[in-house]
Amino acid sequence: MRKSFNRGELETAFQKVGAILQKPLAVYLLGGSAMCFRGQKAGTKDLDLVFTSREDFQDFVSAIGKNGFTEAKQVETEYADMMAAGIWRNKEDFRMDLFVNTVCRALSISGKMVQRSELLGEYGKLVVRLVSNEDVILFKGITERPDDANDIAAIILRSDINWNVVLDECIAQSKTTSWYGLLADKFADIEETQGITVPITGKILELDRQVLVKNALEMRLKKGMSRKDAISDLSKKGFSKKELEGL
């Protein structure tokens, strides 16, 4: 089993990187590492960091390379699926999952996420910011790592979550790539295993159905069906009159 690293060890890593960097750069901390600094988790196996520019990412990679980190060539499937810009580890198996703007090709660091983030600290030339609890939930909601559902439950139990923020960001970020289904499945798992009710699950399921019916319609139209026949066929497939209205 891989070792977990605590808050002090994470800060030591930041200090070492900040001492080597040639110019200041900012990074956004999410996942279990953000939870550690909020007292929601004792330790984390991975340091999840998001950069807003490729240049900052490259400067950071250069610095950690001088601190004994090498790029991992093979990782577990659930980590490979996150589509990181790079996964780096040292001889103690302390791992950094690095992303540029986007995680899992689905969720990006938006302007509102930046506004909601808070300064953790300045470590030499490295500025580290924590994304909000709401945004940690979103990031963990679209990943498939073993502890993500438990981590979301821990955040909910220890924080006052603004679910409107979660829902609004979810809607805004699903305009190009929909991930309502992933989030709904994760919330359903939490409700079933932890007994925690997530108040926006119903709305997210409704939005997911809207995407499904829209995609199903487009598929039928591409096959040459008329809109009227396509909608009639969807009705036979179980989509409700309300879901078909407005297509």
Buried (B, 14 or more C-beta within 10 A) or exposed (E): EEEBBEBEBBBEBBEBBBBBBEEEBBBBBBBBBBBBBBEBBEBBBBBBBBBBEEEBBBBBBEBBEEEEBEEBEEBEEEBEBBEBBBBBBBEEEBBBBBBBBBBBEBBBBBEBBBEBBEEBBEBBBBBBBBBBBBBBBBBBBBBBBEBBBBBBBBBBEBBEBEBEBBBBBBBEBBEEEBBBBBBBBBBBBBBEEBEEEBEBBEBBBEBBBBBBBBEBBEEBEEEEBEEEEBBBBBEEEEBEEEBBEEB
